[in-house]
């Protein structure tokens, strides 16, 4: 029981809670590289709190984007829109290099 409590505490430190990101690009994998390497659409997003942090959300890591033709989430959002995550892993983000 204590072991799971320790893991739970560690896990919470590795997450951002109520985290907002802004969509800076959206598209489909076939549109981006000319071949079907992944089914689904993607969003490239930037953190609102730290504008140097970026991540890509796709059908691999965001189930609601996993449909090959997109989803209601994909079609209802546009560049500049903000998404809020109840929680998201910190290690998913990378810093943009100048």
C-alpha positions, 0 to 999 in steps of 0.5 A: 500500500505504501509503495503505490502511494509513493508511485502516485506521488511521483506520478503527480510530479510528472504531470501538468494539471489544468494545462492550456496549450494553443494550436499553432498548426494542424494537419494530417500526416499524408498532407505533411510528408506525402505518404500515409505513415500514420492514420489520423490528424495532428495538432502542433501545440505550444504551452500558454504558460511557457511559450518555449514548450511545444508538443504534437498531439496525434492519433497515437497520443490523443485518442480523439484524433485517431480517426483517419478522417479526423474527428469532431475535435479536429474539425471544430478547432482551428489555429489559435484555439486553446485546448485545456487538459485536465492533466498531461505528461511533462515529458511530452513537451520539448523546448524550441531551439533558436 
